[in-house]
Structures are given as structure tokens and as C-alpha cells.
């Protein structure tokens, strides 16, 4: 059993870590004090391809796997758990279900 990340998964993790350090960490304390996350973060998540990560590219997604999705959630949660909850679960995107 291979327990190492693929090169693509490692790249997704680095991208997520860089995103969090740049777009989440500097603002997380202020968002926490306001008890509200800046809604603009959702658009930024979409711009880097984190929304619809597990959706095939031919259907408008990023074509990532579920482990990559988990790695992104882990990094987002490191910055602010509320932001990590801003990404819909794969089943909601791929099966027409509700993201809540």
C-alpha cells in the first residue's frame, strides 16, 4: 500500500497552503471577532479551483480526486474552520444535493 501523496496531490496541498497563508490567515482573527467571514472568500476559492474540486473538468470542475479535496479542507481549516465549511462537499456538487 502506497501512503505517499502523488505529485499532483502535493501540488494541490502547496497551493492550498499558500492560498490560506495569503487570503485567510491575515484576516481570520478579525472575522472571528465579527463572527462573520468575508463572503468574497468564496469567489477566491472558486478562482483557484477549490470549489468543484472533485467535479470532472468536462463538467466545469477541477477534476481533482477526493484526497486532494481533503487536503484542501485540512489547509483551509488550519486558517479558519469557517472557511473550510464554505466548500461544498463532493456529494453536493456531483449528485445535485444540498451543500448543507
C-alpha positions in Angstrom: 0.0 0.0 0.0 1.4 3.4 -1.1 0.8 6.0 1.6 2.6 8.9 -0.2 0.9 11.8 -1.9 1.2 11.9 -5.7 3.0 14.9 -7.2 -0.4 16.4 -8.1 -1.8 15.9 -4.6 1.4 17.5 -3.1 1.0 20.4 -5.5 -2.7 20.9 -4.5 -1.6 20.9 -0.8 1.0 23.5 -1.5 -1.4 25.7 -3.5 -3.9 25.4 -0.6 -1.3 26.3 2.0 -0.1 29.3 0.0 -3.7 30.4 -0.5 -4.5 30.1 3.2 -1.4 32.0 4.2 -2.2 34.8 1.8 -6.0 35.0 1.8 -7.2 33.6 5.2 -4.6 33.8 8.0 -4.2 37.6 7.8 -8.0 38.1 8.3 -9.1 35.1 10.4 -8.9 37.0 13.8 -10.9 39.9 12.5 -13.5 37.5 11.0 -13.7 35.7 14.3 -14.3 39.0 16.2 -17.0 39.9 13.8 -18.4 36.4 13.8 -18.6 36.6 10.1 -16.3 35.6 7.2 -15.9 37.9 4.3 -18.2 36.5 1.6 -15.6 37.5 -1.0 -13.5 34.5 0.1 -15.9 32.1 -1.7 -15.2 33.7 -5.0 -11.5 33.5 -4.4 -11.9 29.8 -3.5 -13.6 29.4 -6.9 -10.9 31.3 -8.7 -8.2 28.8 -7.6 -10.4 25.8 -8.4 -11.2 24.7 -4.9 -15.0 24.8 -5.4 -16.0 21.8 -7.5 -12.6 20.2 -7.0 -13.9 16.7 -7.4 -16.1 17.5 -10.4 -14.7 16.3 -13.8 -13.2 19.1 -16.0 -15.7 18.3 -18.8 -18.5 19.3 -16.4 -16.8 22.5 -15.3 -14.9 21.3 -12.3 -11.2 21.0 -11.5 -11.0 17.2 -12.0 -9.3 16.5 -8.6 -9.6 13.4 -6.5 -11.2 13.1 -3.1 -7.9 13.0 -1.2 -7.0 16.4 -2.8 -10.3 17.7 -1.6 -9.5 16.5 1.9 -6.0 18.2 1.7 -7.6 21.5 0.7 -10.1 21.2 3.6 -7.3 20.5 6.0 -5.4 23.6 4.9 -8.5 25.8 4.9 -9.3 24.6 8.4 -5.8 25.4 9.5 -6.5 29.0 8.6 -10.1 29.3 9.7 -12.6 26.5 10.3 -15.5 28.7 9.0 -13.7 29.0 5.6 -13.2 25.2 5.4 -17.0 24.9 5.7 -17.5 27.2 2.8 -16.6 24.5 0.3 -19.5 22.2 -0.6 -19.0 18.5 0.0 -18.3 16.5 -3.2 -21.7 14.7 -3.0 -23.5 18.0 -3.1 -21.7 19.1 -6.2 -21.8 15.8 -8.1 -25.2 14.5 -7.1 -27.3 17.6 -7.1 -27.7 17.5 -3.3 -27.7 20.5 -0.9 -24.3 21.7 0.3 -25.5 21.9 3.8 
